[in-house]
Amino acid sequence: MSTLRFLKGHGTENDFVIVPDADGALDLDARHVAALCDRRAGIGADGLLRVVRSAKDPAAAHMADEAEWFMDYRNSDGSIAEMCGNGVRVFARYLVESGEAAPGDLRIATRGGVKTVRVPADGGDVTAEMGSARFPGPDGIEVTLPDGTVRPAVNVNMGNPHAVVFVDHLDDAGTLYTAPPVTPASAYPEGMNIEFVVDRAPGHVAMRVHERGSGETRSCGTGACAVMVATARRDGAELPATYTVDVPGGRLVITEFADGRVEMTGPAVIVAEGEVDLARLTMRG
Ligand SMILES: N[C@@H](CCC[C@H](N)C(=O)O)C(=O)O
């Protein structure tokens, strides 16, 4: 494997290198992923989406009867995550634009289970069924902001782990070059994504995020869903409830239904495609 075909896409500026690998022939290790996602020496992205038939990947073969395609998602440092909400919307857009799937409702296998994603034929916004939020606890989770202020946080699991913290201003999160400390660390044995949230208006919030394995990104779909359900609980909102969640890279609209299902809608676009010679990339580690 030397030359690799790729595409580049984003959902609210959460950007991804997309690698078609229908038959699961590629052996992309963490070093390849990190090199491809490097913004200076590679293509640059928050994460990588390998597009493989479920039947051809051992991690997804058990879902092959339900979903033809498996989203093999990796963070930009090469680590594996269970789920990526913007990624699954971009993944579905790719399947439709490439002719691998017809517009409409697509079933996509992820490490967080099979998700239904609706891709309209007119190129409009893409909607992902995100499953239900879980609140694993424990109570008493706190985030220490850069100015030393300690804030309570809500532990929300959207397939992947999130700490949601309400702040006065989005700048209170600081530079986010590194993740602010979350305690007790034992609440997140696999690490966590941290969302900082402010109110904009009733039913309308804005957030920044520090993602596990990627650093600060311009959007996080699972994070926006975690923010929505945490805010709806804080507000005592009656379900179904719909919130607008502004992220640095755009806007997502999220609904939690009475049965707990969460649905997220927003833009998902493919912007480029090309070939990369893996031998030219800098492999670290
Ligand atoms: N940006 C994604 C989340 C990607 C995974 C996350 N960094 C993790 O490690 O859990 C999204 O849109 O949900």
The ligand as an SDF file (V2000), in Angstrom:
LIG
                    3D

 13 12  0  0  0  0  0  0  0  0999 V2000
  -16.3430   14.7440   16.6190 N   0  0  0  0  0  0  0  0  0  0  0  0
  -17.0950   13.5950   16.9130 C   0  0  0  0  0  0  0  0  0  0  0  0
  -16.6560   12.7710   18.1020 C   0  0  0  0  0  0  0  0  0  0  0  0
  -15.3740   12.0010   17.7840 C   0  0  0  0  0  0  0  0  0  0  0  0
  -14.9400   11.0250   18.8710 C   0  0  0  0  0  0  0  0  0  0  0  0
  -14.4350   11.6800   20.1130 C   0  0  0  0  0  0  0  0  0  0  0  0
  -13.2570   12.4840   19.8880 N   0  0  0  0  0  0  0  0  0  0  0  0
  -14.1310   10.5860   21.1500 C   0  0  0  0  0  0  0  0  0  0  0  0
  -12.9610   10.1790   21.2920 O   0  0  0  0  0  0  0  0  0  0  0  0
  -15.0780   10.1290   21.7910 O   0  0  0  0  0  0  0  0  0  0  0  0
  -18.5820   13.8150   16.8530 C   0  0  0  0  0  0  0  0  0  0  0  0
  -19.0010   14.5690   15.9710 O   0  0  0  0  0  0  0  0  0  0  0  0
  -19.3350   13.1850   17.6000 O   0  0  0  0  0  0  0  0  0  0  0  0
  1  2  1  0
  2  3  1  0
  2 11  1  0
  3  4  1  0
  4  5  1  0
  5  6  1  0
  6  7  1  0
  6  8  1  0
  8  9  2  0
  8 10  1  0
 11 12  2  0
 11 13  1  0
M  END
$$$$
